[in-house]
Amino acid sequence: MFEFKRIFKKSKYIEVKNLENEDGDKKPNIPSGMWVKCETCGKILYKKDLESSIMTCDNCRTHFRIGCRERIDYTIDKGTFKEYDEFMISGNPIDFKGYTEKLQTIRDKTLLNEAVITGEGKINGQDTLIAVMDSNFMMGSMGSVVGEKITRVIEKATESKKPIIIFTASGGARMQEGIFSLMQMAKTSAAIARHNESGNLYITVLTDPTTGGVTASFATLGDIILAEPNALIGFAGKRVIEQTLKQQLPEGFQRAEFLLEKGFIDKIVDRKVMKETLAQILKLHL
């Protein structure tokens, strides 16, 4: 059974460190961090090989979680990305105790100002606007700044008559901002509706995890909805739903493969071919 708390794990691999035998000698004598273990299949992977395969396990196809800047590097043509609203940061609208200090600590640790980066660039030479969420920043939770940045980039796409692609990765609404966080669901959805009415393309790519208020708003409103393999996609946790419905739910019902079978998403795309897939979609909709 899937434990909803697992979405807060930083990654799906463990760094393999040197082990000591009874005599205190290190065995084997390998530099720490050179190898990592895939938590899904247990295979020991050479870290440089893992990075060259865009952080996907070559044995079981597990897609490790990556940061937003890494994803932009993998997706957008080199030298074409222009970031929007780079220095926009969250306040503390409901005076939640310790929230301001926590935000600063996370900024220092991640070198990000918020849980999403937005901007414009080219994919195989084709113009697009893009927003990429990052689960390393408060689990990608959607506060007022995340909602504002996403709304602004959608509106810029509408005004410029360009497509927009949003990579989602979120634990849901940010509780430290209360109703201000929940308001972002309506705001982003309204911006998407205007973009749709203007006849412009909107693509969403659901990555692990995409949950809560983000799933219930802009994440699932794409004209085309893609997902990475085995991505967790849902609103509430399995146990909450089972307790509410008073019935047992099938195993893996919130995973991308199950949702593809039910028509909730359009295609599951490996990270290695994601850029080419997006480029083909953009070309078809010129």
Buried (B, 14 or more C-beta within 10 A) or exposed (E): EBEBEEBEEEBBBEEBEEEEEEEEEEEEEEEEEEBBBBBBEEBEBEBEEBBEBBBBBEEEBBBBBBBBBBBBEBBBBEEBBEBBBEEBEBBBBEEBEEBBEBBEEBBEEBEBBBBBBBBBBBBEEBBBBBBBBBBBBBBBBBBBBBBBBBBBBBBBBBEEEBBBBBBBBBBBBBBBBBEBBBBBBEBBBBBBEEBBEEEBBBBBBBBBBBBBBBBBBBBBBBBBBBBBBBBBBBBBBBEEBBEEEEEEBEEBEBBBEBBBEEEBBBEBBEBEEBBEBBBBBBEEEE
